[in-house]
Amino acid sequence: MRVAIAGAGLAGLACAKYLTDAGHTPIVLESRDVLGGLVAAWKDEEGDWYETGLHAFFGAYPNMLQLLKELGIEDRLQWKQHTLIFNQPEKPGVLSRFDVPDIPAPINVIMSIIRNNDMLTWEQKIRFAIGLLPAIVRGQKYVEDMDQYSLLEWLRRQGIDERVNSDIFIAASKALTFINPEDVSATIPLTALNRFLQERYGSKIAFLDGSPTERLCQPIVDHIKAGGGEVHLKKPLKQILLNEDGSVNGFLIRGLDGNPDEVITADAYVSAMSVDVMKVLMPSEWKANSFFQKLEGLEGVPVINLHLWFDRKMTDIDQLLFSRSDLLSVYADMSITCKEYADPDRSMLELVLAPAKDWIDKSEEEIIAATMKELERLFPQHLLGENPAKLRKYKVVKTPRSVYTASPGRQAYRPDQVTPIKNFFLAGSYTMQRYLGSMEGAVLSGKLAAQAIVDRTDDLSDKTAKSLQIAAL
Ligand SMILES: Cc1cc2nc3c(=O)[nH]c(=O)nc-3n(C[C@H](O)[C@H](O)[C@H](O)COP(=O)(O)OP(=O)(O)OC[C@H]3O[C@@H](n4cnc5c(N)ncnc54)[C@H](O)[C@@H]3O)c2cc1C
């Protein structure tokens, strides 16, 4: 069975990979000249990589880990020490660690919180633990019900001290969703916390050993091609063509570089594009349908990814750090954390600027000047004083609409991978699956879309499909 997939982000590629494994022929059509969507990366004129986002992988990513294993590339994940590290705004340059001991969950995470005395008092810790009890005891159903509240509202309802919010949840909320606790649905951090509390290595972090485009996406493409599938860059979907009954008749692809438009036909069609693009390309005939109307409730959130190359080493920490600064979210010295970006003498800080709504339209110079000001608080020993470190070069990557904005009430708008149109499916981290707007969510959504297509094989074509094993849903 031929399946046309628009979008070569992780969702589209995972969908194609699992369709190939089930004996089908996916044709992936990507609008840009680079693989990966939100994990795309490029080389600058000096051969240094820069990326759409600083990406951390977690132990609690079963579908991503299984995908890497199936491709034989699980050794490309560089696992870091099991610890979460926070900057302390009130003590510039000083870090606070939550070291997670190698004992069963949830005791390991609880121990890491008990042992940390920099950030919370005993009373705050106890009230935090009591406030969390319903989420732990009543599980994901309770967590989903809390989507009606913002994280800040939920913390107040649970009587959790405001200090827990300012010390931990602002950083967590910005890292997970690029927005602040007053804007994010309580479901998001509670889902992440639940995973971390249930799995021994759930909160353990890994970095890829090189650029996601080459080290993660390319092997998926090689696998798809080896199985008879196709992946084409610079093939933007221009229009979804319909039959009279509203089902899809073809994908009209815009011809670039002087080439004419072309129509790709298949037995089934998948949109693995972002929700913002899907809304624009949605055929008018589908707009009255409540399933597709729900997409109007979703919108990508702005975020900015920064790369700063310095003339010296700024840190020796081989881990993701939570900056706890107003402007920035998480950051890492990629010259240490990532094998291919390694430099023994000089740092390359990769930092996420979030929330970015007030910054997305500002000039790169303004963004870098504000970032350098904040870095003085994170690295006073290197940036203040007589011989400050010099910024050699920088790259700013702005994404005005990235993952869906996870504000309260959004869970109800996230669509299933199966649509009311019999030969049309959705994939993308915004679609409903239990791993939020993440790489894991993207891979799982692609797998679920592939599974749905395989399940409908008899309706969609005459051929019999091989069964598809989807583990760890
Ligand atoms: C700054 C940043 C940091 C992040 N950090 C993390 C992290 O640490 N951990 C984590 O798990 N996740 C992280 N994420 C989230 C993660 O990157 C995304 O959830 C995931 O990559 C989304 O994949 P996707 O395939 O659903 O969507 P996308 O990556 O958006 O893919 C959609 C694809 O469709 C293509 N497309 C668009 N229009 C068309 C068209 N007309 N025709 C054909 N193709 C089209 C796009 O070019 C793109 O390739 C981060 C994201 C960002 C931006």
The ligand as an SDF file (V2000), in Angstrom:
LIG
                    3D

 53 58  0  0  0  0  0  0  0  0999 V2000
   13.6870   25.0240   21.0570 C   0  0  0  0  0  0  0  0  0  0  0  0
   13.0860   23.6450   21.1760 C   0  0  0  0  0  0  0  0  0  0  0  0
   13.5430   22.7870   22.1770 C   0  0  0  0  0  0  0  0  0  0  0  0
   12.9600   21.5310   22.3400 C   0  0  0  0  0  0  0  0  0  0  0  0
   13.4510   20.7080   23.3150 N   0  0  0  0  0  0  0  0  0  0  0  0
   12.9560   19.4560   23.4190 C   0  0  0  0  0  0  0  0  0  0  0  0
   13.5480   18.5390   24.3320 C   0  0  0  0  0  0  0  0  0  0  0  0
   14.5260   18.8650   25.0200 O   0  0  0  0  0  0  0  0  0  0  0  0
   13.0200   17.2780   24.4140 N   0  0  0  0  0  0  0  0  0  0  0  0
   11.9530   16.8870   23.6400 C   0  0  0  0  0  0  0  0  0  0  0  0
   11.5380   15.7330   23.7340 O   0  0  0  0  0  0  0  0  0  0  0  0
   11.3790   17.7400   22.7570 N   0  0  0  0  0  0  0  0  0  0  0  0
   11.8480   19.0110   22.6320 C   0  0  0  0  0  0  0  0  0  0  0  0
   11.2930   19.8660   21.7170 N   0  0  0  0  0  0  0  0  0  0  0  0
   10.0490   19.4680   21.0270 C   0  0  0  0  0  0  0  0  0  0  0  0
   10.2930   18.5510   19.8320 C   0  0  0  0  0  0  0  0  0  0  0  0
   11.3030   19.0820   19.0000 O   0  0  0  0  0  0  0  0  0  0  0  0
    8.9960   18.4310   19.0160 C   0  0  0  0  0  0  0  0  0  0  0  0
    7.9230   18.0320   19.8430 O   0  0  0  0  0  0  0  0  0  0  0  0
    9.0890   17.4180   17.8770 C   0  0  0  0  0  0  0  0  0  0  0  0
   10.3180   17.4940   17.1810 O   0  0  0  0  0  0  0  0  0  0  0  0
    7.9240   17.6800   16.9140 C   0  0  0  0  0  0  0  0  0  0  0  0
    7.9800   16.7950   15.8200 O   0  0  0  0  0  0  0  0  0  0  0  0
    6.7780   16.7280   14.7810 P   0  0  0  0  0  0  0  0  0  0  0  0
    7.1930   15.7780   13.7270 O   0  0  0  0  0  0  0  0  0  0  0  0
    5.5130   16.4970   15.5020 O   0  0  0  0  0  0  0  0  0  0  0  0
    6.6290   18.2050   14.1840 O   0  0  0  0  0  0  0  0  0  0  0  0
    7.6590   19.0960   13.3450 P   0  0  0  0  0  0  0  0  0  0  0  0
    9.0340   18.8480   13.8120 O   0  0  0  0  0  0  0  0  0  0  0  0
    7.1330   20.4890   13.4030 O   0  0  0  0  0  0  0  0  0  0  0  0
    7.5500   18.5420   11.8460 O   0  0  0  0  0  0  0  0  0  0  0  0
    6.6540   19.0380   10.8880 C   0  0  0  0  0  0  0  0  0  0  0  0
    7.3170   18.9600    9.5210 C   0  0  0  0  0  0  0  0  0  0  0  0
    6.3860   19.3340    8.5140 O   0  0  0  0  0  0  0  0  0  0  0  0
    7.0700   20.1040    7.5600 C   0  0  0  0  0  0  0  0  0  0  0  0
    6.1000   20.8900    6.7850 N   0  0  0  0  0  0  0  0  0  0  0  0
    5.4990   22.0610    7.1150 C   0  0  0  0  0  0  0  0  0  0  0  0
    4.7140   22.4720    6.1180 N   0  0  0  0  0  0  0  0  0  0  0  0
    4.7900   21.5490    5.1320 C   0  0  0  0  0  0  0  0  0  0  0  0
    4.1880   21.4240    3.8380 C   0  0  0  0  0  0  0  0  0  0  0  0
    3.3540   22.3390    3.3590 N   0  0  0  0  0  0  0  0  0  0  0  0
    4.5060   20.3270    3.1070 N   0  0  0  0  0  0  0  0  0  0  0  0
    5.3520   19.3850    3.5610 C   0  0  0  0  0  0  0  0  0  0  0  0
    5.9560   19.4670    4.7800 N   0  0  0  0  0  0  0  0  0  0  0  0
    5.6650   20.5250    5.5530 C   0  0  0  0  0  0  0  0  0  0  0  0
    7.9980   20.9470    8.4060 C   0  0  0  0  0  0  0  0  0  0  0  0
    9.0250   21.5570    7.6360 O   0  0  0  0  0  0  0  0  0  0  0  0
    8.5060   19.9090    9.3910 C   0  0  0  0  0  0  0  0  0  0  0  0
    9.6210   19.2270    8.8990 O   0  0  0  0  0  0  0  0  0  0  0  0
   11.8750   21.1270   21.5020 C   0  0  0  0  0  0  0  0  0  0  0  0
   11.4420   21.9720   20.4770 C   0  0  0  0  0  0  0  0  0  0  0  0
   12.0440   23.2080   20.3040 C   0  0  0  0  0  0  0  0  0  0  0  0
   11.5710   24.1040   19.1940 C   0  0  0  0  0  0  0  0  0  0  0  0
  1  2  1  0
  2  3  1  0
  2 52  2  0
  3  4  2  0
  4  5  1  0
  4 50  1  0
  5  6  2  0
  6  7  1  0
  6 13  1  0
  7  8  2  0
  7  9  1  0
  9 10  1  0
 10 11  2  0
 10 12  1  0
 12 13  2  0
 13 14  1  0
 14 15  1  0
 14 50  1  0
 15 16  1  0
 16 17  1  0
 16 18  1  0
 18 19  1  0
 18 20  1  0
 20 21  1  0
 20 22  1  0
 22 23  1  0
 23 24  1  0
 24 25  2  0
 24 26  1  0
 24 27  1  0
 27 28  1  0
 28 29  2  0
 28 30  1  0
 28 31  1  0
 31 32  1  0
 32 33  1  0
 33 34  1  0
 33 48  1  0
 34 35  1  0
 35 36  1  0
 35 46  1  0
 36 37  1  0
 36 45  1  0
 37 38  2  0
 38 39  1  0
 39 40  1  0
 39 45  2  0
 40 41  1  0
 40 42  2  0
 42 43  1  0
 43 44  2  0
 44 45  1  0
 46 47  1  0
 46 48  1  0
 48 49  1  0
 50 51  2  0
 51 52  1  0
 52 53  1  0
M  END
$$$$
